[in-house]
Amino acid sequence: MTGITVSGRRESHAKVALYATGFVLSVIVFAVPLLFALFRSFQPATVIQAAPSAATFLHLTWQNFAHLATEAHLGASIFNSALVAVVTALLTALLSTLAGYGFAKFRFRISNWLFALIVVTMMVPFQAILTPLYLQLNAMHLTNSRLGLILFYTTVNLPFGVFVMRNAFESIPAELEDSGFVDGAGTTRMLISVLRPLIVPGIATTALYAFLASWTEFLGALTFLTNAHLYTLPLALVNVQQGAYGQIDFGLLAAGAVVAMIPCIVLYVALQRFYVAGLASGAVKG
C-alpha cells in the first residue's frame, strides 16, 4: 500500500485516515460546545427556556450583552478578576521558579521528602481546608481583600507550579550550568541570564495554569469576599443572573459565561506551544 509522508515519515493511508478522524472528532467534542454556548448567548432567555422551535431558534439579539454592560455593571468585577488573576499568575510563576530551581539544583538531606510532600498536597482539594484557610486569613486581617484572595490562589496553585518548574530545571543539562559557573556567573546571574531562556515554557505553563484557575474560581471568592465592590466576575454573574420571582436568566448567564471564556481562550491559544512544551519538560532526559 502506498504511503503518505507525514513529518518526514511514511504513513499508510489507513493511519492518515485514522489520524484525521481522531482530529475531526476532537474538534467536534471541544469546539461544538463552545460554539453552542456562544450561539445561546445571543438568544433571549425566553427562547432558551422554551421548547425548541424552528421559528424562534434563530432569534438572535444583543440584549444579553447590553444588559451585562449597562445594568449589571460588570466593569469593576472584570477588573477585580483580571487584577487577582494576573497578580496570582505572576506571583505563582516567580515563587515556583525559585522553588523549582532550589529543588532541582540544590540537594540537601530532606529535599526529596519535602518535594514529595508538595506533590501530595496537589491531591488535597482546597475545599477540604477552606475553613482553616479562612481562619488564618481572618487572623491576618486579609479577608474581604484582594491581597488575601491573591495569597489564597497563589497557595493552592504553588504545588503544581513547583512540580512543573522542578522538572523544567532538571531537563537542563548540568554541563550548561557548570560552564556558566566556570565563566564566573553567580547563582542569580545563572538563573536570570543562562537558564531563564530555557525554562520559558515551564514559566508560561505555571502562569497560565494559575491564571485560568483563579480567573473563574467561585467558592474561594465567595468565602473570602463580602464587599460587593470587590466581587470577582463569577460572583457578579451569580448576582445578576436572577430574573423576576427568582427565576434564572439563562440568556444573561450564557452571555456572562462567554465574557469569562474569552480571556481563557485567547491566552491558551497564544501560549499553547509553551504550555505543551512546559508540561512535557522533564519527561525525556538525557
C-alpha positions as CSV (number, residue, x, y, z in Angstrom):
1,M,0.0,0.0,0.0
2,T,1.4,3.4,-0.9
3,G,2.1,5.8,1.9
4,I,1.9,9.5,2.6
5,T,4.8,11.5,4.0
6,V,3.9,12.9,7.4
7,S,6.6,14.9,9.3
8,G,9.3,13.1,7.4
9,R,7.8,9.6,8.0
10,R,6.0,7.4,5.6
11,E,2.5,6.6,6.9
12,S,-0.1,4.4,5.3
13,H,-3.4,5.8,4.1
14,A,-5.2,3.9,6.9
15,K,-3.1,5.6,9.5
16,V,-3.6,9.0,8.0
17,A,-7.3,8.4,7.8
18,L,-7.3,7.3,11.4
19,Y,-5.4,10.5,12.5
20,A,-7.7,12.7,10.5
21,T,-10.8,11.0,12.1
22,G,-9.4,11.5,15.5
23,F,-8.7,15.1,14.8
24,V,-12.2,15.8,13.5
25,L,-13.8,14.0,16.4
26,S,-11.6,16.0,18.9
27,V,-12.6,19.3,17.2
28,I,-16.3,18.3,17.4
29,V,-16.0,17.3,21.1
30,F,-14.3,20.5,22.2
31,A,-15.4,23.2,19.6
32,V,-19.1,22.4,19.3
33,P,-20.0,23.1,23.0
34,L,-18.1,26.4,22.8
35,L,-19.9,27.4,19.6
36,F,-23.2,26.3,21.0
37,A,-22.6,28.4,24.2
38,L,-21.7,31.4,22.0
39,F,-24.9,30.9,19.9
40,R,-27.0,30.6,23.1
41,S,-25.6,33.8,24.5
42,F,-27.3,35.7,21.6
43,Q,-30.7,34.2,22.3
44,P,-33.2,35.8,24.8
45,A,-33.9,33.8,28.0
46,T,-37.5,33.1,26.8
47,V,-36.2,31.3,23.7
48,I,-33.6,29.3,25.7
49,Q,-36.2,28.1,28.2
50,A,-39.0,27.4,25.7
51,A,-39.3,24.2,23.8
52,P,-37.2,24.0,20.6
53,S,-38.8,25.7,17.7
54,A,-37.6,26.4,14.2
55,A,-39.5,29.7,14.2
56,T,-37.6,31.2,17.2
57,F,-34.3,29.2,17.2
58,L,-32.6,31.9,15.0
59,H,-34.0,34.8,17.0
60,L,-30.7,36.4,17.9
61,T,-30.2,39.6,19.8
62,W,-27.5,41.7,21.6
63,Q,-29.9,42.1,24.6
64,N,-28.0,39.8,27.0
65,F,-24.6,41.6,26.4
66,A,-26.3,45.0,26.6
67,H,-27.8,44.1,29.9
68,L,-24.4,43.0,31.2
69,A,-22.7,46.2,30.0
70,T,-25.4,48.6,31.3
71,E,-27.4,47.1,34.2
72,A,-25.0,44.5,35.6
73,H,-22.0,46.9,35.9
74,L,-19.5,44.2,35.4
75,G,-16.6,46.5,34.7
76,A,-15.5,46.6,38.3
77,S,-15.9,42.8,38.6
78,I,-13.9,42.2,35.4
79,F,-11.2,44.5,36.7
80,N,-11.1,42.7,40.1
81,S,-10.9,39.3,38.4
82,A,-8.2,40.4,36.0
83,L,-6.1,42.0,38.8
84,V,-6.4,39.0,41.0
85,A,-5.7,36.5,38.2
86,V,-2.7,38.4,36.7
87,V,-1.0,39.0,40.1
88,T,-1.7,35.4,41.1
89,A,-0.1,34.2,37.9
90,L,3.0,36.4,38.2
91,L,3.5,35.6,41.9
92,T,2.9,31.9,41.4
93,A,5.4,31.8,38.5
94,L,8.0,33.7,40.5
95,L,7.8,31.6,43.6
96,S,7.5,28.3,41.6
97,T,10.6,29.2,39.6
98,L,12.7,29.9,42.7
99,A,11.4,26.8,44.5
100,G,11.8,24.6,41.4
101,Y,15.4,25.8,40.9
102,G,16.2,25.0,44.6
103,F,14.7,21.5,44.5
104,A,16.4,20.7,41.1
105,K,19.9,22.1,41.7
106,F,20.4,22.2,45.5
107,R,20.4,18.8,47.2
108,F,20.0,18.6,50.9
109,R,19.1,15.9,53.4
110,I,15.3,16.1,53.2
111,S,14.9,17.7,49.8
112,N,13.2,14.7,48.2
113,W,10.8,14.3,51.2
114,L,9.9,18.0,51.0
115,F,9.2,17.8,47.3
116,A,7.1,14.6,47.8
117,L,5.1,16.5,50.5
118,I,4.5,19.3,48.0
119,V,3.3,16.8,45.4
120,V,1.0,15.1,47.9
121,T,-0.7,18.5,48.6
122,M,-1.8,18.5,44.9
123,M,-4.1,15.6,45.8
124,V,-5.9,17.6,48.5
125,P,-8.7,19.8,47.2
126,F,-8.6,23.2,48.7
127,Q,-12.3,22.9,49.7
128,A,-11.2,20.4,52.3
129,I,-9.0,23.0,54.0
130,L,-11.1,26.1,53.3
131,T,-12.2,26.6,56.9
132,P,-8.6,26.7,58.4
133,L,-7.5,28.9,55.5
134,Y,-10.3,31.3,56.2
135,L,-9.4,31.4,59.9
136,Q,-5.8,32.1,59.1
137,L,-6.6,34.9,56.7
138,N,-9.1,36.3,59.1
139,A,-6.5,36.4,61.9
140,M,-4.2,38.2,59.5
141,H,-7.0,40.7,58.6
142,L,-6.8,39.7,54.9
143,T,-10.4,38.6,54.4
144,N,-12.5,40.8,52.2
145,S,-9.3,41.8,50.5
146,R,-7.9,41.4,47.0
147,L,-4.5,40.7,48.6
148,G,-5.9,37.9,50.7
149,L,-7.6,36.3,47.7
150,I,-4.3,36.6,45.7
151,L,-2.4,34.8,48.5
152,F,-5.1,32.1,48.7
153,Y,-5.0,31.4,45.0
154,T,-1.2,31.5,44.9
155,T,-1.1,29.0,47.8
156,V,-3.3,26.5,46.1
157,N,-1.5,26.8,42.7
158,L,2.0,26.6,44.0
159,P,2.3,22.8,44.3
160,F,1.6,22.3,40.6
161,G,3.9,25.2,39.7
162,V,6.8,23.8,41.8
163,F,6.3,20.4,40.2
164,V,6.4,21.8,36.7
165,M,9.4,24.1,37.3
166,R,11.4,21.4,39.1
167,N,11.0,19.2,36.0
168,A,11.9,22.1,33.8
169,F,15.2,22.7,35.6
170,E,16.1,19.0,35.8
171,S,15.7,18.7,32.0
172,I,18.6,21.2,31.5
173,P,22.0,19.5,31.1
174,A,24.2,20.0,34.1
175,E,27.2,20.8,31.8
176,L,25.5,24.1,30.8
177,E,25.3,25.2,34.3
178,D,28.9,24.1,35.0
179,S,30.2,26.1,32.1
180,G,28.3,29.2,33.4
181,F,29.9,28.9,36.8
182,V,33.3,28.5,35.2
183,D,32.8,31.8,33.3
184,G,32.1,33.5,36.7
185,A,28.3,33.6,36.8
186,G,26.8,33.6,40.3
187,T,23.6,31.8,41.2
188,T,21.4,34.8,40.4
189,R,23.1,35.5,37.1
190,M,22.9,31.9,36.2
191,L,19.2,31.8,36.8
192,I,18.4,35.0,35.1
193,S,20.8,35.0,32.1
194,V,21.7,31.4,31.4
195,L,18.8,29.2,32.5
196,R,15.8,31.6,32.0
197,P,15.6,31.3,28.2
198,L,15.4,27.5,28.6
199,I,12.6,27.5,31.2
200,V,10.3,29.9,29.5
201,P,7.8,27.1,28.6
202,G,7.7,26.0,32.2
203,I,7.1,29.5,33.4
204,A,4.4,30.1,30.8
205,T,2.7,26.8,31.8
206,T,2.7,27.7,35.5
207,A,1.5,31.3,34.9
208,L,-1.3,30.1,32.5
209,Y,-2.5,27.4,34.9
210,A,-2.6,29.8,37.8
211,F,-4.4,32.5,35.7
212,L,-7.1,30.0,34.5
213,A,-7.6,28.5,37.9
214,S,-8.1,31.9,39.6
215,W,-10.0,33.8,36.8
216,T,-13.2,31.8,37.1
217,E,-12.9,30.4,40.6
218,F,-16.0,30.8,42.6
219,L,-16.0,29.2,46.0
220,G,-12.9,30.8,47.4
221,A,-14.0,34.3,46.2
222,L,-17.4,33.6,47.8
223,T,-15.8,32.6,51.1
224,F,-13.3,35.4,51.4
225,L,-15.2,38.4,49.9
226,T,-18.2,40.1,51.3
227,N,-17.9,43.6,49.8
228,A,-19.8,43.9,46.6
229,H,-17.2,46.3,45.2
230,L,-14.5,43.6,45.5
231,Y,-16.6,40.9,43.8
232,T,-14.9,39.0,41.0
233,L,-16.6,38.1,37.8
234,P,-18.1,34.7,38.9
235,L,-19.7,36.3,42.0
236,A,-21.1,39.2,39.9
237,L,-22.6,36.8,37.4
238,V,-24.4,34.9,40.2
239,N,-25.9,38.2,41.5
240,V,-27.1,39.4,38.1
241,Q,-28.5,36.1,36.7
242,Q,-31.6,36.3,38.8
243,G,-34.7,37.3,36.9
244,A,-38.2,38.1,38.1
245,Y,-39.5,36.0,41.0
246,G,-36.1,34.3,41.5
247,Q,-36.0,32.7,38.0
248,I,-32.6,32.3,36.4
249,D,-32.0,34.4,33.4
250,F,-30.2,31.8,31.3
251,G,-29.5,34.2,28.4
252,L,-27.7,36.6,30.8
253,L,-25.8,33.6,32.3
254,A,-24.8,32.4,28.9
255,A,-23.5,35.9,27.9
256,G,-21.6,36.1,31.1
257,A,-20.0,32.7,30.6
258,V,-18.9,33.9,27.1
259,V,-17.4,37.0,28.6
260,A,-15.5,34.9,31.1
261,M,-14.4,32.5,28.5
262,I,-12.8,34.9,26.1
263,P,-9.6,35.7,28.1
264,C,-9.1,32.0,28.8
265,I,-9.3,31.1,25.1
266,V,-7.1,34.0,24.0
267,L,-4.4,33.2,26.5
268,Y,-4.4,29.5,25.9
269,V,-4.2,29.9,22.1
270,A,-1.4,32.5,22.5
271,L,0.6,30.3,24.9
272,Q,-0.3,26.9,23.6
273,R,3.1,25.9,22.3
274,F,4.7,27.0,25.6
275,Y,2.0,25.2,27.6
276,V,2.6,21.9,25.8
277,A,6.4,22.2,26.0
278,G,6.1,23.0,29.7
279,L,4.0,20.0,30.5
280,A,6.4,17.8,28.6
281,S,9.5,19.2,30.2
282,G,11.5,16.6,32.1
283,A,9.6,13.7,30.5
284,V,12.6,12.8,28.5
285,K,16.0,13.4,30.0
286,G,19.5,12.8,28.6
